[in-house]
Structure formats: C-alpha cells, structure tokens
Amino acid sequence: MLCLRQAGLFMLRHYQARTLSSDLLLSQINSCTHEDEVFSLVGRNKARLSEKHVGIALNMLWQLQKKRPLLLRTSDYVRNHSQFLTLCILAEDKVEHMEDEAIVDTLYSILRLNVEDHSSLAEVLVTEAWKRLERLSLPALSKFALCLYKQRRHFSPVIGKVAHIVDMKLDSIQDIRILSVLMISISDVISQCFRDRLLHKAGQLLEEKDEVHFNYAKRILQFLQNVKLRYHPLLEKCNKIFLKSASHLDIHSISLILGLYEQLGFDNAEFRLVAKQLLSETIDVYYDPETFAKLFFILGPVAESKVRERLLVTAVRMAEEFSSHQVLVIVKTMQKMKCRNSHLLKKMASILHKHLDSYHVIQLVKLTQYLVVLRCHDLELFAKLKMLLLGFLKSSVIPADTAAIIRVLAMVPSFQVEEVIINKAAAVLPQCKLHHLNCIATALVKWNHYDQLHWQNSSELCVKLLRKLNDCGFQRLQKANNLNLLLEELTHVNGEWFEEVLSEETVAMCQCLIDQITWENVLQLSFFLMKTNHRCPSLLDRIASVTVENIDKIHPFEIYFILFLFSALNYDPPANEEFFESCIQRLTSNLSCFGTHRLVLLGHVLAVAGYFPPALMMRIFNVSFLSKLDAQLKVLPDTLKQRVRLCLMKLNRAVCLECPEFHIPWFHEHYCQRVFCNSSSRINPLRQHVHRMLTEILGGSHYARISVLTPYYYEIDFECILDENKKPLSYVAQNTPLDDVEGIHLTRDIKDKGRKALPPGAQRIALEFLDSKAFSKDSHHLKGESALKKRHLEMLGYQVVQIPHFEWNSMVLSTKGEQLEYLRRHLYGIQ
C-alpha cells in the first residue's frame, strides 16, 4: 500500500509540474505579437506541444494575420515556414484528442491562412468534426458550416447533415450572426419549406434586435441570391440596416451590396444615393485596380458629368493593370452607363485580347453582348470571341449554355452561320426549357431573315428546325402539371417567337392549372399576363379572389404589381370595389415599404384605375417629398428616371382634373413644353389621309385641326367644333391659329388663352385613332391609359370619338366611300 501511495504522489507531482509548464507555454503563445515568435516557441518546444498548444498556435497565427490590412498580410510566408509544417503534422497526429471547438477553430484558422481546401490536415479535421457533429454547440456548428462552404462542399453529405441539425434546432437559434452563417452554408441543400422557415426566422431575429451588424445583413442577401429569391420583407430590413450603418461601410461592402441588389433585381435609390455621396468625396483615394474597378461599378452609372469624366480618364490610365475580372466589370459598367467613350472602349478591347482565354463560357457570352451594345469595332476581337464561343458550343452539353451561345452569336455583326450550329441546336432542343427555345428561335429567325445561312439547303433546314422547335415548345407546355414550375420557366421568356407561337397555348395551360393559383404565385402569374398583354377573365378573377382572401400575407410591393395588371388592362373583377379597397387599405397602411419613386408609380397606377387615396396623394404632393424625389432621380437609370417623371406628370394631371378638392396645383407646364418641343413627332400618312377626308366631310380645311395639344397636354389626332345644329364652326371665325399639316400645333398654356369660349350648344369633338397598343391582346377591350385619356378629354369638354384599328382596317371599310361614311356617322353621332 505504501508503495502504491508513493507512486501516486509522484505521478500527481509530475502532472502538476507538467500543467504548470504547459500553462506557461500556453501563456507565451497567447502573448506573441509576431508570427516568428510563435514559430520560435514551436521550434523550441516540439516535444512538449500538446493538442491544445497546437490548436492555439495555429489560431494565433491567423489572429496575427487578421490584424493586418489585407494587402499587408503574409499568408504565403506563414504557410511556407518549416515550423508551420510541424504544427500541421502535430495537429494531424493529435486530432482525436482535440476538444470539439478546437477542431473547428483549427480548421477555420488554416483555411483563412489559405491552406489548400483538400490538404490532408483539412480532410482529417473535417472527418473528425463530422463524427462529433451532433454534439457541436451552435456557434461551433455555424463556424464548421462556414468552413465547409469555403471549401465548396455545397452538396456534400456532411452539409446535408448540418442542414438536418439546423432544421431540428431552428427554434432554439436566437443569434442572427449564427443563423446568417448557417443559412448561406446550407442554402444549396434545403427544401422550399425549410427555406421559408429560415426566412421567417431571420425576419424575426432582425426585427427583435435594435442593433444588427451590417455583415449579418450581407449574409442574408447572399442567402437570397443563392436560393434565387427576391423576398421583399427581408430585403427591406437588410436595406434599413445598411442605411443605418452607412458611415461604417467601405467600398468593398458597398460594391458587394449593390452587386447582390443587381442580381436580386432590387434597386433602392436611397442606398444608391448614400453610396454616391460617400464615395464621390473620396474618388482620388482609390489607386489600386481592384478598388478602382469597384468604384467605377458603383459611381459610373450615377455620377455627375465631372466625376464621370474623371472616372473614364482614370480607367484609361489604369487599363493595363486590370485583371480579367476587373476588365469585365469595367465593360459591363460602360454598357450600363451607355458610355460611348471611344478611347476607353478601344483600350478595353486591346486589353481583352490577352484575357479572353481566362473567361468561362457565360462570361464570354456576357462580354460579347456588352461589346455589341457598346458598338465595338474591333473585328479581330470579335473574330477571337466567335472562335472561342464556337469551341464552347461544340463541347457544350448544358442546354442553357448552348442556347446562350447561339443567342449571343446572333447578335454579332456580319456573322456567317456554320452548319454545326444548326446541328447543335437541333440536338439540344428536346432538353430545352421554354426560355432556351425562345433564344434559339430568335437567332434562327434573324439569321434566316438576313440571309446569313450560306450552305446548300440552308433555308430548308432552318425551316425544319423552326418547325421542330415549335413542336418541342408545344410538347413542353402539354406536359406541364405544376403551375409554379411553369411560371418559373416563363420568367425570362419574351420576344416575337413566343408571342406568335406559344402565347395563347400558355394562357390556356394556366387556365387548366387555375386551381393551383395561390397567394404565393399570384405575383408571377400577374407578371406573365402583364408581359403578354392577355386579358383572360378567368385567370384575372382568380387572381383577384386569391388576393382578397390572403391580403395580409401578400407583401405590399407585390400588391402594387397585381394592381398594375388590373389597372393597365382596365379590368374590373366581379367584386371590383372590395378588391381595390382591400388592396388600397393594405398599401396605405404600409407606405413605408415603398421607395420615393415607387410611391409615384403606385399613385399613377391607382389614378389610371380611378382611385386617389388621400393619404397617398398628400404624401406625394408635398414639397419635402418632391425635393427628396429630385435627389433620388439623379441615381436612377435613365429609362426609369424618364418613366417616373412622366408618371408624376400624369398623376398631377389626373389629380387636377378628378380631385380639385385636394387643391393640388398643376406644376408641369414647363416639363410638358420641353417634352413636346423636343419631340420629333411628324404627321404620318394615315393622319394626312384622314385630314383630307375630314376636310371633305366638313367642307374645308379650316374646320378641322390636326395633332392638337389640349389643356394639360393631351395630344389628340383631330379636333373640330360642331354647333348645336351639328354644323361645323370655322377656326378662322374663332380666331384660332390653323395648323400646318407638316407640323404640330402646340397649345402652350393651360388657361385656354388660345381657345375662345364656344357659342351656346356648340361641342368640341376629339377624333382619336387607336392602334393595337390601346387594346389587350386579341381583344377589343380598351386598356387603362386609353380609357383614362377618354375620361379626361370628356372632363375637358370634348366629345370623344375613338376609331379602333380593327374597324378602320377591316374589309367593311375597304373603299374611300365607306371610310367617309364611317367618319360621318361617328362625327355626327348617327346610329
């Protein structure tokens, strides 16, 4: 017994001494301020290093690197040091004795030090962590998941296991940092149901926290991009976090956020304006190519002329230093800017020659598209692009890539089509989705039209292929049994081929699947009907009823697009009042969800439908709101900017005419004069022909005016005045200037200074010709804008005579005499 006790005391003293020594070594490692100090300690104490020492040493090496700016880090030096190799070997040998968190920390540290993803140590650490997955704490689990994501193990079984654990423990996660990391890590292996639960949980956590770091919001955006979902509730919450944290955002974060916004189709003018203000003041600070390319991407499309010119000059000067990716960013941004700077374009084209081989197929497709739009004239560059694209086409086995290559080759000027392209298209057709079929059809039609098929029997082969392509489209539609999948395919489909061949059949198939319409897919269905201009009562009625039943589940921004459909098509569902009132109530109680310019677009949509919610009108026609709108318009794309200004004018006009009780003034006089003075509208042959007929019917050219601007700047095709006995009144007698048929008469004042009061009983007649754009597809039903114009002209005192194109161009009116009689009946109101 005595011997045993002595032996026990000896072992205890030895253990205490070792622990004291180990603690001292641990303290020394933690106190290191340079990597060489860590390596020195490792070299002197190899035999004494435990698994804990090894893990702490590797973590310390990363912490020391982390403190340095990115450009000053020395990861290569660390990885190539002999003692780093020693640490890796020791870690691999002692991995089974490491604690759970230590394994994850070690894996994270070596990956951040840029050790190869599949090095032996990384593989051993992943395997050991996998064994202990169930017992990892949530912070350790999220860190391990992030390591797997960085190793690109997006679809590996271990990621599936992580996703399962997250699914089981989701309700217990209360840290948005942990959740955001887990979300992006498992995004590729989750179901739609699980995705929705993650979105709901993220929304809850963002709502509960007063202060959320912008990095967590960036991860939420990355998750949405990974799952290809534009989910407005989360996007708006993230955007508020970015705006709140604006002073802490650097150029790299701003570039990443705007890039994600672009991919998600979410454009927030307020954030773009803040980014512009932050970076415009520091434009001279960014000298390295990577940072400047990001600056060019952010500021280029929104910069004032002076800043824009400085950006272009700097881009030319730095061109030789740009990497292949940075050149692609510059060219893409030039296309968004509609930049016609020939010097920069030539410089980029010359640089591209040495980078072409480094691009993958989709990058080459995008690059070719950008260069075509920018009207690049480097024929040698296009020749290389065509050669590379053809090479990718011959080896491609992915239908989406094949269709994209064929589509972009059709854009290339003077392209001689090879038979191999037609054969490749024919081979891939049965596997193509509707969008891919549309791309191939568009290319074939263009090549055939411009006679770019030069081999024997080429036209005959092209016609056969188009016939086969049509059959594939019909077959794909007939097999559709899931509305969600069909709408997903239709998202990117547009163009003449689809309109002429498949549009009707697609609407019919949507009608067959009408029972599958839910609150979750009414937006996508509305987009499709808007795009195709189809007025299908059964589908519209179903959309309206589903919207009303689920009004609290549908995001206000989505309700705007649904209302846009009904307003544009001028369609009243059975419970019309209930539908519009429910939507308007939901919208007006959530106006904060809309950006400034979006409120203007919403107001216009409602005005076309005849609704003017006071809360919305007072919000828009307010000096501070309009000042904010002016500032934000400067950072919007030109097309959207012009649309918003036009909609504001139309809304202003509608409010003045229909809601005088709001006492909102007309303040678009100068805008309208500028628009019409700058327009190049000419009198077309149809108008000249009809003007001569009106002259014949009324008894002289002085009885009718052509292309007249009314008060509030509606342009009407023809105007005449009939007295109480239906006799025409001369404009000469009214002292009203007559129009030159070759020009346009401008009434420049809304006070009717050029318009004399009419004799008692006299009536102004507005004669309008309506082309196909005024009607929904294959329908004689008037669309919203045309109906609004008729309503407003009647308020201005006109009797409106509308001549639809399908009546004027019909066989019934094939002779001049029949046309004269038709005009006479409508002018004089003869039934």
Residue pairs with C-beta under 8 A, 6 or more apart in sequence:
21 48
22 48
22 50
22 52
22 53
25 41
25 45
25 48
25 49
25 53
26 52
26 53
26 56
28 41
29 38
29 41
29 53
29 56
29 57
29 60
30 56
30 60
32 38
32 41
32 60
32 64
33 64
34 64
35 61
35 64
35 65
35 74
35 77
35 78
35 81
38 57
38 60
38 61
38 64
38 83
39 81
39 83
39 84
41 57
42 49
42 57
42 83
42 86
42 87
43 83
43 86
45 53
46 86
46 90
49 57
49 90
50 94
50 97
51 90
51 91
51 94
51 95
51 97
51 98
51 102
52 98
52 99
52 102
54 87
54 90
54 91
54 94
54 106
55 91
55 98
55 102
55 103
55 105
55 106
57 87
58 87
58 91
58 106
58 109
58 110
59 105
59 106
59 109
61 78
61 84
61 109
61 113
62 108
62 109
62 110
62 112
62 113
65 73
65 74
65 75
65 78
65 112
65 113
66 112
68 74
71 288
75 113
75 114
76 114
78 84
78 113
79 113
79 114
79 115
88 110
88 115
88 119
88 121
91 98
91 106
91 121
91 125
92 120
92 121
92 124
95 103
95 124
95 125
95 128
96 128
98 106
98 128
100 129
100 132
100 135
100 136
100 137
100 140
101 136
101 137
101 140
103 125
103 128
103 129
103 132
104 129
104 136
104 140
104 143
104 144
104 147
105 143
106 125
107 122
107 125
107 126
107 129
107 144
107 147
108 143
108 146
108 147
110 119
110 121
110 122
110 125
111 117
111 122
111 147
111 150
111 151
115 121
115 122
116 122
117 150
117 151
117 152
118 151
122 151
126 147
126 148
126 151
126 158
129 136
129 144
130 158
130 161
133 141
133 144
133 158
133 161
133 162
133 165
134 165
136 144
138 169
138 172
138 173
138 175
138 178
139 175
139 178
141 162
141 165
141 166
141 178
141 182
142 177
142 178
142 179
142 181
142 182
142 185
143 181
144 162
145 159
145 162
145 181
145 182
145 185
145 186
146 181
146 185
148 156
148 158
148 159
148 162
148 185
149 159
149 184
149 185
153 159
154 188
154 189
155 188
155 189
159 185
159 186
159 188
159 189
160 189
162 182
162 185
162 186
163 186
163 189
163 190
163 194
166 173
166 182
166 186
167 194
167 197
170 197
170 198
170 201
173 179
173 182
173 201
173 205
174 205
175 205
176 202
176 205
176 206
176 209
176 212
176 216
177 213
177 216
179 198
179 201
179 202
179 205
180 202
180 216
180 217
180 219
180 220
180 223
181 219
183 198
183 202
183 219
183 220
183 223
184 219
184 222
184 223
184 226
187 223
187 226
187 227
188 226
190 198
190 227
195 227
195 229
198 223
199 231
199 233
199 234
202 220
202 223
202 234
203 233
203 234
203 237
206 212
206 217
206 220
206 234
206 237
206 238
206 241
207 237
212 241
213 245
214 241
214 242
214 245
214 248
214 249
214 253
216 241
217 237
217 238
217 241
217 242
218 238
218 253
218 256
218 257
218 260
220 234
220 238
221 235
221 238
221 257
221 260
221 261
221 264
222 260
224 230
224 231
224 234
224 235
224 260
224 264
225 260
225 263
225 264
230 264
230 265
230 266
232 266
232 555
232 557
232 558
232 593
233 555
235 264
235 266
236 593
239 266
239 268
239 270
239 271
242 249
242 257
242 271
243 270
243 271
243 274
246 274
246 278
249 257
249 275
249 278
251 279
251 286
251 291
251 294
251 295
251 298
252 291
252 294
254 275
254 278
254 279
254 294
254 298
255 294
255 297
255 298
257 271
258 271
258 272
258 275
258 297
258 298
259 297
261 267
261 268
261 271
267 636
267 637
268 595
269 595
269 596
269 597
269 632
269 633
269 635
269 636
270 595
270 596
270 632
272 302
272 635
272 636
273 631
273 632
273 634
273 635
275 298
276 298
276 299
276 302
276 303
276 635
279 295
279 298
279 299
280 299
280 303
280 304
280 307
283 295
283 299
283 307
283 310
283 311
286 292
286 294
286 295
289 318
289 321
289 322
289 323
289 326
290 323
290 326
292 314
292 315
292 318
293 322
293 325
293 326
293 329
293 330
294 329
295 311
296 311
296 315
296 329
296 330
296 333
297 329
297 332
297 333
299 307
299 308
299 311
300 308
300 311
300 333
300 334
300 336
300 337
300 339
301 333
301 336
301 337
301 637
302 634
302 635
303 311
304 634
308 337
312 339
312 341
312 344
315 330
315 344
315 347
316 343
316 344
316 347
319 344
319 347
319 348
319 351
320 351
322 330
322 351
323 355
324 355
324 358
324 359
327 348
327 351
327 352
327 355
328 359
328 363
328 366
328 367
330 348
331 348
331 352
331 367
331 370
331 371
331 374
332 366
332 370
334 341
334 344
334 345
334 348
334 370
334 374
335 370
335 373
335 374
336 637
338 638
339 345
339 374
340 374
340 375
345 374
345 376
346 378
349 371
349 376
349 378
349 381
350 378
352 367
352 381
353 380
353 381
353 384
356 364
356 384
356 385
356 388
357 388
359 367
361 389
361 392
361 396
361 401
361 404
361 405
362 401
362 404
364 385
364 388
364 389
364 392
365 389
365 404
365 405
365 407
365 408
367 385
368 382
368 385
368 389
368 408
368 411
368 412
369 408
369 411
371 378
371 381
371 382
371 385
372 408
372 411
372 412
372 413
376 382
382 412
382 413
385 412
386 409
386 412
386 415
389 405
389 408
389 409
390 409
390 418
390 420
390 421
392 401
392 405
393 402
393 405
393 406
393 409
393 420
393 421
393 424
394 420
394 424
396 402
396 405
396 424
399 428
399 431
399 432
399 433
399 436
400 433
400 436
402 424
402 425
402 428
402 436
403 428
403 432
403 435
403 436
403 437
403 439
403 440
404 439
406 421
406 424
406 425
406 439
406 440
406 443
407 439
407 440
407 442
407 443
409 415
409 417
409 421
409 443
410 442
410 443
410 446
410 447
415 452
416 452
416 454
417 447
417 452
417 453
417 454
417 458
419 455
419 458
419 461
422 444
422 453
422 458
422 461
422 462
422 465
425 440
425 444
425 465
426 465
426 468
428 436
429 437
429 440
429 465
429 468
429 469
429 472
430 472
432 440
432 472
433 476
433 489
434 473
434 476
434 477
434 489
434 490
434 493
434 498
434 502
435 489
435 491
435 492
435 493
437 469
437 472
437 473
437 476
437 497
438 493
438 494
438 495
438 497
438 498
440 469
441 466
441 469
441 495
441 497
441 498
441 501
442 495
442 496
442 497
444 462
444 465
444 466
444 469
445 466
445 496
445 497
446 452
447 453
447 462
448 459
448 462
448 463
453 459
453 461
453 462
470 501
473 501
473 502
474 502
474 505
477 486
477 502
477 505
477 506
477 509
478 509
480 486
480 509
480 513
481 513
482 513
482 516
483 510
483 513
483 516
483 517
483 521
483 525
484 516
484 520
484 521
484 524
486 506
486 509
486 510
486 513
487 521
487 524
487 525
487 528
488 524
490 506
490 524
490 528
491 524
491 527
494 531
498 506
499 532
503 532
503 534
503 777
504 778
506 528
506 532
507 529
507 532
507 534
507 536
507 539
510 525
510 528
510 536
510 539
511 536
511 538
511 539
514 538
514 539
514 542
517 525
517 539
517 542
517 543
517 546
518 546
518 550
519 546
519 547
519 549
519 550
519 553
519 554
522 543
522 546
522 547
522 554
522 558
522 562
523 554
523 558
523 561
523 562
525 539
525 543
526 543
526 561
526 562
526 564
526 565
527 561
529 536
529 539
529 540
529 565
529 569
530 561
530 564
530 565
530 568
532 777
533 569
533 776
533 777
534 776
534 777
534 778
535 569
535 571
535 776
535 777
535 779
535 781
537 571
540 565
540 566
540 569
540 571
540 573
541 573
541 574
543 562
543 565
544 566
544 573
544 574
544 575
544 579
545 573
545 575
547 554
547 559
547 562
547 579
547 582
547 583
548 575
548 578
548 579
548 582
551 559
551 582
551 583
551 586
552 586
554 562
554 586
555 593
556 586
556 587
556 590
556 593
556 594
557 593
557 594
557 598
559 583
559 586
559 587
560 587
560 594
560 598
560 601
560 602
560 605
562 583
563 580
563 583
563 587
563 602
563 605
563 606
563 609
564 605
565 571
566 572
566 573
566 579
566 580
566 609
567 605
567 606
567 608
567 609
567 784
568 605
568 608
568 783
568 784
568 785
569 776
569 781
569 783
569 784
570 781
570 782
570 783
570 784
570 786
570 787
571 781
573 579
580 609
580 611
584 606
584 611
584 613
587 602
587 613
587 616
588 613
588 615
588 616
591 599
591 615
591 616
591 619
594 602
595 632
596 625
596 628
596 629
596 632
597 629
597 632
597 633
597 636
597 640
597 644
599 616
599 619
599 620
599 625
600 620
600 629
600 644
600 647
600 648
600 651
601 643
601 644
601 647
602 616
603 616
603 617
603 620
603 647
603 651
604 647
604 648
604 650
604 651
604 654
606 612
606 613
606 616
607 650
607 651
607 654
607 655
607 658
607 788
608 654
608 784
608 785
608 787
608 788
609 784
610 658
610 791
612 654
612 655
612 658
612 659
612 662
614 662
617 655
617 659
617 662
617 664
618 662
619 625
620 626
620 648
620 651
621 652
621 655
621 662
621 664
629 644
629 648
633 641
633 644
633 645
636 644
645 671
648 668
649 668
649 671
649 672
649 713
652 664
652 666
652 667
652 668
653 666
653 668
653 712
653 713
653 792
654 788
654 792
655 662
655 664
656 664
656 665
656 666
656 712
657 712
657 792
657 795
657 796
658 792
658 795
666 712
666 750
668 713
669 749
669 750
672 713
673 746
673 748
676 709
676 713
676 715
676 744
676 746
677 746
679 744
681 707
681 715
681 744
682 742
683 691
683 706
683 707
683 741
683 742
683 743
683 744
686 769
687 706
687 707
687 717
687 718
687 769
688 741
690 717
690 718
690 767
690 769
690 823
691 701
691 704
691 706
691 718
691 741
693 816
693 819
693 820
693 823
694 703
694 704
694 718
694 720
694 767
694 823
694 827
695 701
695 703
695 704
696 820
697 820
697 823
697 824
697 827
698 704
698 720
698 728
699 728
700 730
701 738
702 730
702 731
702 732
702 738
703 720
703 721
703 728
703 729
703 730
703 731
704 718
704 719
704 720
704 728
705 718
705 719
705 720
705 731
705 736
705 738
705 739
705 745
706 717
706 718
706 739
706 741
706 745
707 715
707 716
707 717
707 739
707 743
707 744
707 745
708 715
708 716
708 718
708 719
708 739
708 745
708 747
709 715
709 744
709 745
709 746
709 747
709 748
710 716
710 747
710 766
710 793
710 796
710 798
711 747
711 750
711 751
711 752
711 755
711 796
712 750
712 792
712 796
713 750
714 789
714 792
714 793
714 796
715 744
716 766
716 767
716 768
716 793
716 798
717 767
717 768
717 769
718 766
718 767
719 764
719 765
719 766
719 767
719 798
720 728
720 764
720 765
720 767
720 827
721 728
721 729
721 731
721 734
721 758
721 762
721 763
721 764
721 765
722 728
722 729
722 762
722 763
722 765
722 827
722 828
723 729
723 759
723 761
723 762
724 759
724 760
724 761
724 762
726 828
726 829
729 758
729 759
729 762
731 737
731 738
732 738
734 756
735 756
736 754
736 755
736 756
737 745
737 754
739 745
747 754
747 755
748 754
758 764
763 799
764 797
764 798
764 799
765 798
765 799
765 801
765 827
766 793
766 798
766 799
766 800
766 801
767 801
767 803
767 823
767 826
767 827
768 789
768 790
768 800
768 801
768 802
768 803
769 803
769 805
769 808
770 782
770 786
770 802
770 803
770 804
770 805
771 805
772 805
773 783
774 782
774 783
774 785
774 786
774 804
774 805
775 781
775 782
775 783
775 786
775 804
775 806
776 783
780 804
780 806
782 790
782 802
786 802
790 800
790 802
793 800
794 800
801 826
801 827
803 823
803 826
807 813
807 822
808 819
808 822
812 818
813 819
813 822
824 830
825 831
